[in-house]
């Protein structure tokens, strides 16, 4: 029998390079593997594009309510401030304390407005987390469904927002209180400046530290259905070992959100500055101009926050998912869930899928509904 050589072997097809090994499932807005920063930003934009009603709609409702509350606070504190224009110099010389009350009230109202906005952002982030959680599997959700999933978590989210605000602002404002006390007891100016500078730097570092460590508590409150303090503890554990990466992503996200809001609000601020105000000939013109400029600034803030808040919330939720993938091999759970849904299996409820008991790459017995 003549020699029959083997036919030449065909080369194996060259698959696209994948640094994570086997091909990765991507049923929705992100690949189901540990995420890069680009994955998070692209996923956040994809979540807004695929479900604009739920993302932008929820953002518009929460932002409008919070900004109107902040606007009301500013209006209440601006009224005493405008009365200063009717006080003559002789009265101020006789009783200089008359100017301190309105100014302190205005500054306090401004701080309270900022606190209201921060709390609203924490609540909005938690509500949009449920939307992003469904978008991971390529599913859409209505505003009503998002509200039903997060209605029972609103009070914990409010408590979390208030606690985060008190911790961050409390640490940041502590140096100013120390400076006031030192000045009141007659401490030397050099010592006040030195102590104030050191405490201010320490306060900034402490505020950044606690803000970063508590940044994943909102998604934990909604997706894991746990309480405020348990969520904060959970966030501390998830951020552990990856602090600087989490901080860098949050910082870059905040910078992007700031630029978006600045670009949107700039035309309204320019229009407000063109209204009669500083060159007004009467107190009534000055007050009305101040009200109109503040109203225009509020409208610009509503539009800017409505457009940018879903992006920030989605990045925060995806950062939470990424940390669970890296720390608990949660990507295996998501991949198994995605394959089961592709086969037509019964999907797991959001409060079950994201529960921490289902991490570490395995599921307990009886996980799938029978």
Backbone torsions as a table, in degrees:
resi	resn	phi	psi	omega
1	UNK	NA	122.8	-177.9
2	UNK	-62.7	153.6	-178.6
3	UNK	-67.6	128.1	178.8
4	UNK	-111.7	104.8	179.3
5	UNK	-69.3	149.6	176.3
6	UNK	-63.5	142.4	177.1
7	UNK	-64.7	150.2	-179.4
8	UNK	-61.0	135.3	-179.2
9	UNK	-75.2	137.8	176.8
10	UNK	-79.8	138.4	178.8
11	UNK	-65.7	147.8	176.9
12	UNK	-66.2	144.0	178.6
13	UNK	-64.1	139.1	-178.8
14	UNK	-87.7	111.7	177.5
15	UNK	-79.8	155.6	176.2
16	UNK	-58.0	145.8	-178.3
17	UNK	-64.3	131.2	178.7
18	UNK	-131.8	108.1	-176.9
19	UNK	-65.2	-13.7	-178.0
20	UNK	-98.3	10.8	175.6
21	UNK	95.9	-120.3	-175.8
22	UNK	-64.0	156.6	177.0
23	UNK	-55.6	143.3	-173.1
24	UNK	-106.4	136.7	176.0
25	UNK	-69.6	142.7	174.0
26	UNK	-142.4	76.7	-178.8
27	UNK	-75.8	-19.2	-175.3
28	UNK	-134.6	-129.7	-170.6
29	UNK	-82.9	-15.8	-177.4
30	UNK	-137.1	153.7	168.8
31	UNK	-72.2	143.5	-175.7
32	UNK	-85.7	72.0	176.9
33	UNK	-156.6	169.4	174.9
34	UNK	-52.6	135.4	-168.2
35	UNK	-96.2	148.6	167.5
36	UNK	-91.4	171.2	178.8
37	UNK	-64.1	-36.4	176.6
38	UNK	-63.9	-38.2	175.9
39	UNK	-59.7	-41.9	-178.4
40	UNK	-66.5	-45.5	-178.9
41	UNK	-66.9	-43.8	177.9
42	UNK	-65.1	-39.5	178.5
43	UNK	-65.4	-37.2	178.3
44	UNK	-64.4	-43.8	178.0
45	UNK	-66.4	-38.1	178.8
46	UNK	-65.1	-37.4	178.2
47	UNK	-62.8	-38.0	178.6
48	UNK	-70.0	-41.7	-178.6
49	UNK	-68.2	-40.1	-176.0
50	UNK	-77.9	-24.1	-177.7
51	UNK	-139.9	64.5	-174.8
52	UNK	-68.0	-31.8	-178.2
53	UNK	-64.2	-45.4	-178.1
54	UNK	-71.9	-43.0	-176.0
55	UNK	-73.5	-59.3	-178.9
56	UNK	-69.9	-32.2	178.8
57	UNK	-65.5	-49.3	177.1
58	UNK	-61.8	-41.7	179.7
59	UNK	-60.9	-42.7	-179.2
60	UNK	-63.0	-41.6	-178.3
61	UNK	-65.3	-52.8	-175.7
62	UNK	-66.9	-43.4	-178.6
63	UNK	-65.0	-42.2	-179.4
64	UNK	-62.7	-44.1	179.4
65	UNK	-62.0	-48.0	-177.6
66	UNK	-65.4	-39.8	-179.2
67	UNK	-70.5	-34.6	176.6
68	UNK	-67.6	-38.6	175.5
69	UNK	-62.9	-44.7	178.4
70	UNK	-63.2	-38.2	178.1
71	UNK	-63.7	-42.0	177.3
72	UNK	-62.1	-40.5	178.3
73	UNK	-63.6	-42.4	179.6
74	UNK	-65.1	-38.2	178.9
75	UNK	-64.3	-39.6	179.5
76	UNK	-65.1	-37.9	-177.6
77	UNK	-83.4	-20.4	179.6
78	UNK	-76.4	-31.0	-177.1
79	UNK	-56.9	-52.4	177.3
80	UNK	-62.8	-29.2	-178.5
81	UNK	-68.4	-36.1	179.7
82	UNK	-70.8	-22.2	178.9
83	UNK	-69.0	-16.0	-179.7
84	UNK	-65.6	-25.0	-179.4
85	UNK	-67.0	-20.3	-179.0
86	UNK	-92.6	-1.0	-179.7
87	UNK	-91.1	127.0	-179.1
88	UNK	-82.4	169.4	-176.3
89	UNK	-66.2	-34.7	-178.2
90	UNK	-64.8	-41.0	178.9
91	UNK	-64.0	-40.6	179.2
92	UNK	-66.0	-35.2	177.8
93	UNK	-67.8	-37.8	179.6
94	UNK	-73.4	-36.2	-177.3
95	UNK	-139.9	79.9	-177.9
96	UNK	-67.4	-15.5	179.8
97	UNK	-67.4	-14.9	179.9
98	UNK	-63.8	-26.8	-178.0
99	UNK	-85.4	-21.3	-176.1
100	UNK	-72.5	-37.8	-178.0
101	UNK	-61.5	-54.1	178.3
102	UNK	-60.4	-39.1	179.6
103	UNK	-66.2	-44.4	177.9
104	UNK	-62.1	-39.5	177.4
105	UNK	-63.6	-40.4	179.2
106	UNK	-65.7	-44.5	178.5
107	UNK	-64.8	-40.0	177.1
108	UNK	-64.3	-40.0	177.2
109	UNK	-64.8	-38.8	177.3
110	UNK	-63.2	-43.4	178.0
111	UNK	-63.4	-41.6	178.7
112	UNK	-64.3	-36.9	176.8
113	UNK	-63.4	-41.2	177.7
114	UNK	-63.3	-41.3	179.7
115	UNK	-63.5	-42.4	177.6
116	UNK	-60.4	-42.6	-180.0
117	UNK	-65.2	-40.4	179.6
118	UNK	-65.1	-44.6	178.6
119	UNK	-61.9	-42.0	178.9
120	UNK	-62.0	-37.2	179.6
121	UNK	-67.6	-37.0	177.4
122	UNK	-64.3	-44.1	179.0
123	UNK	-63.7	-44.2	-179.7
124	UNK	-63.8	-40.3	177.7
125	UNK	-60.1	-42.9	178.6
126	UNK	-64.5	-41.2	-179.1
127	UNK	-68.0	-39.0	179.9
128	UNK	-75.0	-16.0	178.3
129	UNK	-61.8	-39.7	178.7
130	UNK	-64.3	-34.3	177.4
131	UNK	-66.4	-45.2	179.8
132	UNK	-66.1	-36.7	179.0
133	UNK	-59.9	-35.3	176.6
134	UNK	-78.8	-32.9	-179.8
135	UNK	-67.0	-21.8	177.2
136	UNK	-57.9	-32.6	179.9
137	UNK	-100.8	14.4	177.6
138	UNK	75.5	22.3	-178.1
139	UNK	-106.4	146.9	176.9
140	UNK	-99.3	164.2	-177.9
141	UNK	-147.4	142.2	179.2
142	UNK	-86.3	167.3	177.5
143	UNK	-62.6	-39.1	178.8
144	UNK	-62.7	-42.3	178.5
145	UNK	-66.4	-40.6	178.1
146	UNK	-62.6	-39.1	178.8
147	UNK	-67.5	-41.2	179.6
148	UNK	-64.2	-33.8	179.9
149	UNK	-74.6	-26.2	-175.8
150	UNK	-113.7	0.8	-177.3
151	UNK	-60.3	-40.8	179.8
152	UNK	-75.0	-5.4	-178.1
153	UNK	-108.7	3.8	-177.3
154	UNK	-65.1	-47.4	179.7
155	UNK	-61.7	-46.7	173.9
156	UNK	-59.3	-36.3	178.1
157	UNK	-66.8	-39.8	176.1
158	UNK	-62.5	-43.9	177.2
159	UNK	-62.3	-40.7	178.5
160	UNK	-64.4	-44.7	179.1
161	UNK	-61.4	-41.9	178.6
162	UNK	-65.4	-43.0	-179.0
163	UNK	-66.2	-44.1	177.9
164	UNK	-60.7	-41.7	179.8
165	UNK	-64.4	-44.2	179.8
166	UNK	-63.2	-40.6	-178.8
167	UNK	-67.0	-50.7	-175.4
168	UNK	-68.0	-49.6	-179.4
169	UNK	-69.6	-34.4	179.0
170	UNK	-62.4	-44.1	178.4
171	UNK	-67.2	-38.2	-177.4
172	UNK	-71.0	-34.4	-176.7
173	UNK	-89.6	-9.1	-178.6
174	UNK	-58.2	-42.5	178.9
175	UNK	-57.8	-36.3	-179.6
176	UNK	-66.3	-37.5	177.2
177	UNK	-65.7	-39.4	178.3
178	UNK	-64.8	-40.7	178.9
179	UNK	-62.1	-42.3	178.6
180	UNK	-61.6	-42.6	179.9
181	UNK	-65.1	-44.3	179.8
182	UNK	-63.7	-40.3	177.8
183	UNK	-66.9	-33.7	179.9
184	UNK	-68.6	-31.9	-179.6
185	UNK	-90.6	3.2	175.6
186	UNK	79.2	32.6	178.7
187	UNK	-69.4	154.2	178.4
188	UNK	-59.1	147.2	-177.0
189	UNK	-62.4	-41.5	179.6
190	UNK	-60.7	-41.9	179.3
191	UNK	-66.0	-39.1	179.1
192	UNK	-62.5	-44.8	-179.2
193	UNK	-63.7	-44.6	-178.4
194	UNK	-64.9	-49.1	-179.8
195	UNK	-64.1	-40.6	178.9
196	UNK	-63.0	-41.6	179.6
197	UNK	-64.5	-46.0	-179.6
198	UNK	-63.5	-43.2	179.4
199	UNK	-68.1	-35.1	178.6
200	UNK	-64.4	-45.7	177.7
201	UNK	-62.0	-44.0	177.7
202	UNK	-63.2	-37.2	178.6
203	UNK	-65.5	-41.7	178.2
204	UNK	-63.1	-44.6	179.5
205	UNK	-62.8	-43.3	179.1
206	UNK	-65.0	-40.7	179.2
207	UNK	-64.5	-42.2	178.2
208	UNK	-64.2	-41.9	-178.9
209	UNK	-61.6	-51.4	-176.6
210	UNK	-70.3	-34.8	177.5
211	UNK	-62.4	-43.4	179.9
212	UNK	-67.7	-43.8	-177.5
213	UNK	-68.0	-26.9	-178.8
214	UNK	-98.2	5.0	-171.0
215	UNK	-68.8	-24.2	-177.1
216	UNK	-98.4	9.1	-179.1
217	UNK	-71.1	-35.2	-179.5
218	UNK	-60.1	-53.5	175.5
219	UNK	-59.0	-34.3	179.1
220	UNK	-66.4	-37.1	178.7
221	UNK	-61.6	-41.5	-175.0
222	UNK	-81.4	-50.7	-171.6
223	UNK	-80.2	-33.7	-178.6
224	UNK	-97.6	-5.3	176.0
225	UNK	56.0	47.8	-180.0
226	UNK	-116.8	170.5	-177.5
227	UNK	-78.5	179.8	-174.2
228	UNK	-65.2	-53.6	-175.7
229	UNK	-69.1	-35.0	175.6
230	UNK	-65.2	-37.0	178.6
231	UNK	-67.8	-39.7	177.7
232	UNK	-63.9	-44.2	176.7
233	UNK	-61.7	-39.6	178.3
234	UNK	-63.7	-42.4	178.9
235	UNK	-63.3	-40.8	177.5
236	UNK	-58.8	-42.6	-178.2
237	UNK	-68.6	-38.3	-178.8
238	UNK	-69.9	-36.3	-179.0
239	UNK	-76.4	-22.4	-176.6
240	UNK	-56.0	132.5	178.3
241	UNK	86.6	-7.1	-179.8
242	UNK	-141.4	35.4	-172.7
243	UNK	-60.9	-49.8	-172.2
244	UNK	-68.8	-33.9	176.6
245	UNK	-66.8	-44.4	177.8
246	UNK	-61.9	-44.4	179.0
247	UNK	-61.8	-42.7	-179.8
248	UNK	-63.4	-41.2	179.0
249	UNK	-66.3	-43.4	178.3
250	UNK	-63.3	-39.9	-179.8
251	UNK	-65.6	-45.8	179.8
252	UNK	-66.1	-38.3	177.0
253	UNK	-62.9	-44.3	177.6
254	UNK	-61.6	-37.8	178.6
255	UNK	-66.1	-42.3	178.2
256	UNK	-63.0	-43.9	179.7
257	UNK	-63.1	-41.4	179.0
258	UNK	-61.7	-43.5	-179.6
259	UNK	-66.1	-38.7	177.9
260	UNK	-63.5	-48.1	-179.2
261	UNK	-64.5	-37.3	179.2
262	UNK	-65.7	-42.3	-179.3
263	UNK	-65.8	-37.0	-179.0
264	UNK	-75.5	-40.7	-174.5
265	UNK	-79.6	-19.1	-175.3
266	UNK	-57.6	-46.7	179.7
267	UNK	-60.2	-37.0	179.8
268	UNK	-69.9	-37.5	177.7
269	UNK	-68.1	-37.6	177.4
270	UNK	-65.9	-41.5	177.5
271	UNK	-64.3	-37.7	178.6
272	UNK	-67.6	-36.7	179.4
273	UNK	-69.6	-21.7	179.2
274	UNK	-80.1	-11.0	179.4
275	UNK	-74.9	158.3	178.5
276	UNK	-62.4	127.2	-179.2
277	UNK	-152.7	-82.7	-176.6
278	UNK	-69.1	-28.5	179.6
279	UNK	-97.6	19.3	-179.3
280	UNK	-68.2	146.1	-178.4
281	UNK	-91.4	-8.5	-179.9
282	UNK	-144.8	162.1	179.0
283	UNK	-63.9	-34.7	-179.5
284	UNK	-65.8	-42.1	178.3
285	UNK	-64.7	-40.9	179.5
286	UNK	-62.6	-45.2	-178.4
287	UNK	-65.7	-45.5	-179.6
288	UNK	-64.1	-40.5	177.0
289	UNK	-63.2	-38.1	178.9
290	UNK	-66.6	-40.8	177.7
291	UNK	-63.2	-45.1	-178.2
292	UNK	-65.7	-42.4	179.7
293	UNK	-65.5	-38.6	177.0
294	UNK	-66.6	-38.5	177.0
295	UNK	-63.8	-42.8	177.3
296	UNK	-64.5	-40.1	177.4
297	UNK	-62.6	-36.5	178.3
298	UNK	-66.3	-40.9	177.6
299	UNK	-61.8	-44.5	177.2
300	UNK	-62.3	-39.1	179.1
301	UNK	-66.2	-37.5	178.9
302	UNK	-63.5	-47.2	-178.8
303	UNK	-65.0	-45.5	-178.9
304	UNK	-63.8	-44.2	180.0
305	UNK	-68.9	-34.0	178.0
306	UNK	-62.7	-38.1	-178.7
307	UNK	-79.0	-33.5	-173.3
308	UNK	-95.5	-27.0	-175.6
309	UNK	-62.2	-41.5	177.6
310	UNK	-59.8	-36.4	177.9
311	UNK	-63.2	-47.8	179.7
312	UNK	-62.3	-43.0	-179.4
313	UNK	-66.0	-40.6	-179.9
314	UNK	-66.1	-41.4	177.3
315	UNK	-61.8	-41.2	179.1
316	UNK	-62.7	-43.0	178.9
317	UNK	-66.1	-40.9	179.3
318	UNK	-70.3	-31.5	174.4
319	UNK	-65.0	-39.0	174.7
320	UNK	-61.5	-45.6	178.6
321	UNK	-63.3	-39.8	179.5
322	UNK	-63.4	-42.0	-179.7
323	UNK	-66.5	-34.8	176.2
324	UNK	-69.4	-36.2	176.2
325	UNK	-63.3	-41.8	-176.3
326	UNK	-77.5	-35.1	-175.3
327	UNK	-92.8	-25.3	-173.2
328	UNK	-128.8	10.9	-176.7
329	UNK	53.0	38.2	-176.4
330	UNK	-71.1	-14.7	176.9
331	UNK	-62.8	-29.8	177.4
332	UNK	-66.9	-37.6	177.0
333	UNK	-64.9	-44.4	179.8
334	UNK	-65.1	-39.4	178.7
335	UNK	-64.4	-43.3	178.2
336	UNK	-62.5	-40.6	177.8
337	UNK	-64.1	-42.7	-179.5
338	UNK	-64.5	-42.1	178.5
339	UNK	-64.4	-40.0	178.6
340	UNK	-63.4	-38.7	178.8
341	UNK	-70.2	-34.9	177.1
342	UNK	-66.1	-32.5	178.1
343	UNK	-80.8	-0.4	179.1
344	UNK	87.2	15.8	178.9
345	UNK	-73.7	170.5	-179.0
346	UNK	-77.2	121.6	-179.6
347	UNK	-68.8	150.8	178.4
348	UNK	-85.5	145.8	177.4
349	UNK	-62.9	150.6	-177.4
350	UNK	-59.5	-37.7	-178.5
351	UNK	-70.5	-20.1	176.7
352	UNK	-87.0	-43.8	-175.3
353	UNK	-61.1	-42.7	-173.9
354	UNK	-91.6	3.7	179.7
355	UNK	-65.0	139.6	-176.7
356	UNK	-62.5	-18.7	178.3
357	UNK	-66.3	-17.7	-177.6
358	UNK	-100.4	16.4	176.7
359	UNK	-86.4	-161.7	179.2
360	UNK	60.1	21.0	172.8
361	UNK	78.1	13.4	179.1
362	UNK	-143.1	168.3	179.0
363	UNK	-126.0	142.1	179.3
364	UNK	-71.8	162.8	178.1
365	UNK	-58.7	143.2	178.8
366	UNK	77.8	17.7	-177.5
367	UNK	-67.6	-42.1	-178.7
368	UNK	-80.6	134.6	175.5
369	UNK	-62.2	136.9	-179.1
370	UNK	-87.1	NA	NA
